[in-house]
Every structure is written in C-alpha cells, then in structure tokens.
Amino acid sequence: MSVQTLYTAATGMQAMETKLDVIANNLANVNTTAFKKGRANFEDLLYRHTIPPGANPGGSGLAATGTSVGLGTRVSSIQTNFKQGAYENTGNALDVAIEGVGFFQVQDPSTGNNLYTRAGNLSVNANGQLVLGSANSGRQLQPAITIPQGATDLSIQRDGNVLYRLQGQNNSSSAGQLQLASFLNPEGLLKLGENLFQETQASGTSTLDIPGNNGLGVLTQGALEASNVEPVQELIDLITTQRSFELNSQAVQAGDQLLQLVSNLRRF
C-alpha cells in the first residue's frame, strides 16, 4: 500500500537526520580535549503480519515463513565510544592525560554535586587549589589538592602523587594524590557539555582509587588526551548517511507516484 510506503520511508529519513546530527557533532569536536564520539544505533519498528509464520491459512498447510511487512526504523540509542584518544604533548606541568580507564572527579560549585571528566587541563586558583580548566572555573578536583604559595618544580607522578618544592628546600613535599573514578557502565553517564559527565542510575556509582590500581589508568604529566574522533571514518559515515537519506526520499517519491496513478484512474 503506497500510503504506508510514505510513512515507512519517512521513518528512515528521520533516523538518517538524527545520525547526521551525531556525525556533525563528532566532526565539530574533532579538536576538543578528551572528547568521546557518539554513534547512532537503529532498530526496526512493528511488523504487519498478513500471514504469521507457522499459521495454517485456508487449511493448506503450515506457512514456512509467513508474510510480514516492516513499518520502518528508529534510533534506539546514541552510544558513546570511550576508546582512548591520542596524546598531545604540551609541556605544561598542569596538563595531565589519563592512560587507560578512569575519570577525574570535580565538584560543581553551583550544585555541590560531583562531575567527571577525561580532560586534564588543570589550573591553580587564587586559593592554591587545583581546578579543572581556567582558574576561575571553580570546579575543584576531588579529593582537594592545594599547592602552597611559592611552590616550584611541580611534578605529578604516574600514580597521581603531586610533588613540589619550596624555596630553600632540597627535598620534595607531597600536596596530595590525584585519584580516578571508574564506573561499571561508563556509557550510562550523562553528557553535560564542557567535557563533563554526570553519574546516573545507568552508569552505577563511582569508585575512587589511586591511578594504576584495580585496572585504572595511570597519569602522564605535560600531555592531554585528544578527541577520539576519526575524521576519515566520519566522512565515510557522512556519505553513506546522505545516500541512505536520498534512497528513502526516492521511496517517498515512488509512493507518491503510485498514489498519483490511482487518483488519475478513470472509469470508461
């Protein structure tokens, strides 16, 4: 039935439009620190069963396959790919990349809730505390780490231990230890923008531990994790998505032409 063709093809066009939005967001964030690309997943919709498999229409024997017509598709989920991104050496002592599993935990100053990020571009605020991003962002690392005024030779070890030296001292002192958070299902985290994720029931509760322990990654000072978007793959997906949209639009045109033929029938 050509009317059903219009509705079925329309679901395909809507699904491809959503996929195109995902690809556009991936490409827009190709240079965003520690960005994790998304992927649109699809599922088919209901089926109209004229003859179900195994039915016995008219007593002619069991139908081996049946007659079923699908009613289209929809986006079932947009999945986050947490594949490790490449590393960019910056030489900045407060830039830290995570090699492996884990998130930095920061506190949102407006709500007091803990948020999570893979971006390690850290700064020191006016109180000497390590914060995410610019010094006035207010998103303080948790557990809190304070760098004393006049500290030099700041060093962040692979296990997260933060060392510094004061003028006149030969030995380094520890300002604390960076810890990483892990989740049973990181794909269940809620994306908030600004390189931040929020814990949800789907992700499970966070578990804090020292870098390198219990499967967590380790830290590299003077580097940042780059976006894991692969531009070539995204461009290929862009082409296939565009062609899929065009094929569905042609199905709409074919259904419209059938309806036009029916409406032009004349009784002689």
C-alpha positions in Angstrom: 0.0 0.0 0.0 1.6 3.2 -1.2 0.4 5.3 1.7 2.3 3.0 4.1 5.3 3.4 1.9 5.3 7.2 2.6 5.2 6.7 6.4 7.8 3.9 6.4 10.3 5.9 4.2 9.7 8.9 6.4 10.9 7.0 9.5 14.1 6.2 7.6 14.6 9.9 6.7 14.1 10.9 10.3 16.5 8.3 11.5 19.2 9.4 9.0 18.6 13.0 10.1 19.4 12.1 13.7 22.5 10.1 12.6 23.6 13.2 10.6 23.3 15.3 13.7 25.5 12.8 15.6 28.2 12.9 12.8 28.1 16.7 12.7 28.7 16.9 16.5 31.6 14.4 16.2 33.2 16.5 13.4 32.6 19.7 15.3 34.5 18.3 18.3 37.5 16.8 16.4 39.8 19.2 18.3 38.0 19.1 21.7 40.2 17.8 24.5 39.3 14.2 25.5 36.0 14.3 23.5 34.4 10.9 23.1 32.5 10.4 19.8 28.9 9.2 19.6 27.3 6.5 17.4 23.7 6.2 16.4 22.2 2.7 16.8 19.0 1.7 15.0 16.2 -0.8 15.4 13.3 -1.8 13.2 9.7 -1.0 14.1 6.5 -3.0 14.2 5.5 -5.5 11.5 2.2 -6.0 9.8 1.7 -9.8 9.8 -0.7 -10.8 7.0 0.2 -14.5 7.5 2.3 -15.2 10.6 5.0 -17.9 10.4 3.5 -21.3 11.3 0.0 -20.3 10.5 -2.4 -22.6 8.6 -4.2 -20.3 6.1 -7.1 -21.9 4.5 -6.1 -25.4 5.7 -3.3 -25.6 3.1 -0.6 -26.5 5.5 1.7 -24.5 7.8 3.3 -21.4 6.4 7.1 -21.9 6.5 8.0 -18.2 6.5 4.7 -16.2 6.7 4.1 -12.7 5.2 5.3 -9.8 7.2 5.9 -6.2 6.2 8.0 -3.9 8.3 6.9 -0.4 9.2 10.2 1.4 9.3 13.1 2.2 11.7 14.1 4.5 14.5 17.1 5.4 16.6 17.3 3.1 19.5 20.3 4.8 21.2 23.2 7.1 20.7 26.2 5.3 22.2 29.4 7.0 23.5 32.6 5.4 22.3 35.2 5.7 25.2 38.1 4.5 23.0 41.4 6.1 24.1 42.3 9.2 22.2 45.8 10.2 21.0 48.1 12.2 23.2 49.2 15.7 22.7 52.4 16.8 24.4 52.0 20.3 25.8 54.9 20.7 28.2 52.6 22.3 30.7 53.1 21.0 34.2 49.4 21.2 35.0 48.3 19.3 31.9 47.6 15.6 32.8 46.5 12.8 30.5 44.9 9.6 31.6 46.4 6.5 30.0 43.7 3.9 30.3 40.4 3.7 32.3 39.2 6.5 34.6 37.8 10.0 35.1 38.9 13.0 37.1 36.3 13.9 39.7 35.4 17.6 40.2 32.9 19.4 42.2 30.3 21.7 40.6 30.3 24.9 42.7 26.7 25.7 41.8 25.2 22.4 43.0 27.9 20.8 45.1 27.5 17.6 43.0 30.4 15.6 41.7 31.0 15.6 38.0 33.5 13.6 35.9 35.8 14.4 33.0 38.6 12.9 30.9 40.1 16.4 30.2 43.1 17.1 32.4 43.8 20.7 31.6 44.2 21.8 35.2 44.8 25.2 36.8 45.6 26.6 40.2 43.0 29.1 41.6 43.6 32.0 44.0 43.5 29.7 47.0 46.1 27.4 45.5 43.6 24.6 44.8 43.7 22.5 41.6 40.7 23.2 39.5 39.5 22.0 36.1 40.1 24.4 33.2 40.6 28.0 33.9 41.5 29.2 37.4 38.1 30.9 37.8 36.0 27.9 36.7 35.5 26.9 40.3 35.3 23.2 39.5 37.7 21.9 42.2 39.3 18.5 41.9 38.2 15.9 44.4 39.8 14.9 46.7 41.0 18.5 47.0 44.7 19.3 46.4 46.2 22.6 47.5 49.5 23.9 46.2 51.4 26.2 48.6 52.3 29.7 47.5 55.8 29.9 46.1 55.9 26.2 45.2 58.2 25.2 42.4 59.2 22.1 40.4 55.6 20.8 40.4 55.5 17.2 39.5 52.5 14.8 39.0 53.6 11.2 39.3 52.1 8.3 37.3 50.2 7.2 40.4 48.8 10.7 41.0 51.1 11.9 43.7 51.6 15.7 43.4 55.1 16.8 44.5 56.5 20.3 44.8 59.5 22.1 46.4 59.6 25.4 48.3 62.5 27.8 48.0 65.4 26.7 50.2 64.2 23.1 50.4 66.2 20.2 48.8 63.6 17.6 49.2 60.1 17.5 47.6 56.9 17.5 49.6 53.6 16.0 48.7 50.5 18.2 48.2 48.2 15.1 48.0 47.3 12.4 45.5 45.1 12.6 42.4 42.5 9.9 42.3 40.5 8.5 39.4 36.8 7.5 39.3 35.6 4.4 37.5 32.1 3.1 36.6 30.6 -0.3 35.9 28.9 1.2 32.8 30.6 4.4 31.6 28.3 4.5 28.6 25.5 5.3 31.0 27.0 8.6 32.0 25.0 11.7 31.2 26.8 14.2 28.9 26.6 17.7 30.2 28.9 19.6 27.8 32.1 21.4 28.8 33.9 18.0 28.8 31.8 16.9 31.8 29.8 13.8 32.6 27.2 13.2 35.4 26.6 9.9 37.2 23.2 8.2 36.5 21.5 5.1 37.7 22.5 3.5 34.3 26.2 4.2 34.9 26.3 3.0 38.5 28.0 4.8 41.4 31.6 5.9 41.0 34.5 4.2 42.7 37.6 6.3 43.5 41.0 4.8 43.7 44.7 5.6 43.1 45.8 5.6 39.4 47.2 2.2 38.4 45.2 0.3 41.0 42.3 -2.2 40.2 42.5 -1.7 36.4 42.6 2.1 36.5 44.8 4.0 34.1 47.9 6.0 35.0 48.7 9.7 34.6 51.1 11.4 32.2 52.2 15.0 33.1 52.7 17.6 30.4 50.2 16.0 27.9 46.5 16.0 27.1 44.2 13.3 25.6 42.9 14.4 22.2 39.5 13.7 20.8 38.9 10.1 19.6 37.0 11.2 16.5 38.5 9.8 13.3 37.7 12.4 10.6 38.1 9.9 7.7 35.6 7.4 9.2 33.2 10.3 10.0 33.3 11.5 6.4 32.6 8.0 5.1 29.6 7.8 7.5 28.5 11.2 6.3 28.5 10.0 2.7 26.6 6.7 3.5 24.1 8.6 5.6 23.4 11.1 2.9 22.9 8.3 0.3 20.6 6.5 2.7 18.5 9.6 3.2 18.3 10.0 -0.6 17.2 6.4 -1.1 14.4 6.9 1.5 13.3 10.1 -0.2 13.2 8.2 -3.6 10.9 5.6 -1.8 8.6 8.6 -0.8 8.6 9.8 -4.5 7.8 6.3 -5.7 4.9 6.0 -3.2 3.6 9.4 -4.3 3.7 8.4 -8.0 1.6 5.3 -7.2 -0.9 7.4 -5.4 -1.0 9.8 -8.4 -1.7 6.9 -10.7 -4.5 5.7 -8.6 -6.1 9.1 -8.3 -5.9 9.5 -12.1 -7.8 6.3 -12.8 -11.0 6.8 -14.9 -13.9 4.5 -15.5 -14.7 4.2 -19.2 
